[in-house]
């Protein structure tokens, strides 16, 4: 879907209001691309331009839970402000000092109660900030959040991450760590992020080897093609498949799934496309 105006009022929603049950929870993952200072190619990759596009999309259609990747502190602030006054976020930079790119989770605090959260390194020593173990040249992290949904009363655990683009060993070992973290969780769980791994890859085989399944394929309705999520500012295409994924436990119902190709005046907010799902959480008995 392409929008020729830069106004939020004209922005189509990923899921129409008539498609959503009151219990449905809109969840998305999006690599928003880190801010790069100085000249960029293409020119619309410059954050001073892209940031306005991203803000327009998020303001028009804010997911209840949004996991981002490559978010620098000022970018995280823009995302939170764009989503609305009820939104909060957790997570910080991946460095030992808490600076740099992060994988923050944004959430609507009116819909969701944050019960617990932590940021872990993807390494042999997850509790040591900035630690690296498996050949990745920069630290990698996962942010874990435990929520209670105020509408259904259901608990939900969300893990958001960005696997290493350079080291295949790091991607595989990190995927096993994500698998183990999800296996420790009781109740519904979502694992999402930029996995830098395509369909049939070893990291995804590890991630989906237990109770987790690919939300796209388990969704009852898929409202877009399964576009390549590394868009690179090209028109949407299907070649290698997505590298951004959302996984859910087998018992959690995914009502709809879509890949986000929305643009502002013909230009995308990021070199990645967002992945969106609607979850239908079970109502807890009071």
Secondary structure, 3 states (H helix, E strand, C coil): CCECCCCHHHCCCCCCHHHCCCCEEEEEEEECCCCCCCCCCCHHHCHHHHHHHHHHHHHHCCCCEEEEECECHHHHHHHHHHHCCCEEEECCECCCCCCCCECCEEEECCCEEEEEEEEEECCCCCCCCCCCCCCCCCCCEEEEEEEEECCCCCEEEEEEEECCCCCHHHHHHHHHHHHHHHHCCCCEEEEEEECCCCCCCHHHHHHCCCCEEEHHHHCCEECCCCCCCECCCCCCCCCCCCCEEEEEECCCEEEEEEEECCCECCECCCCECEEEEEEECCCCCC
